[in-house]
Amino acid sequence: MLHKAGLPLNDGMTPDDLINRDMNEAALRVMNDKKLYDREMEQVFARTWLLLYHES
């Protein structure tokens, strides 16, 4: 999902700038950037996760 999220981060970089597809590597920042985390939660998990439970 990051490759489609081309909006710039606080420092002007885009998520695409943090991923080297030729080497199959991602910058460590991908793992701990608050803005990327918030974007993933909104664009990936908010639309795909549904919380269900069963009470017996």
C-alpha positions in Angstrom: 0.0 0.0 0.0 2.9 2.4 0.6 3.7 2.5 -3.1 0.3 4.1 -3.8 0.5 6.6 -1.0 2.6 9.3 -2.8 1.7 12.1 -0.4 4.8 13.7 1.0 6.0 13.2 4.6 7.0 16.0 6.9 10.5 16.2 5.3 9.2 16.2 1.7 10.1 12.6 1.0 7.4 10.2 -0.2 7.0 6.6 0.9 8.4 5.5 -2.5 11.7 7.3 -1.6 12.1 4.9 1.4 11.8 1.7 -0.6 14.6 0.4 -2.9 12.7 -2.1 -5.1 15.9 -3.2 -7.0 17.5 -4.4 -3.7 14.2 -5.4 -2.0 15.1 -3.1 0.9 13.2 -0.6 2.9 14.6 2.2 5.0 14.4 1.6 8.8 12.2 4.6 9.0 9.4 2.6 7.4 9.2 0.6 10.7 9.0 3.5 13.1 7.6 6.6 11.3 4.5 7.9 13.0 3.1 9.5 9.9 3.5 6.3 7.9 1.9 4.3 10.7 -1.1 6.6 10.8 -1.5 6.4 7.0 -1.3 2.6 7.0 -3.9 2.4 9.8 -6.2 4.6 7.8 -5.7 3.3 4.3 -5.1 -0.4 5.0 -6.5 -1.6 8.3 -9.4 0.8 8.7 -11.0 -0.5 5.5 -10.1 -4.2 5.8 -10.4 -5.2 9.4 -13.7 -6.1 11.0 -13.9 -6.9 14.7 -16.2 -9.7 15.5 -16.7 -11.7 18.6 -18.8 -14.5 19.9 -20.3 -14.6 23.3 -21.4 -18.0 24.6 
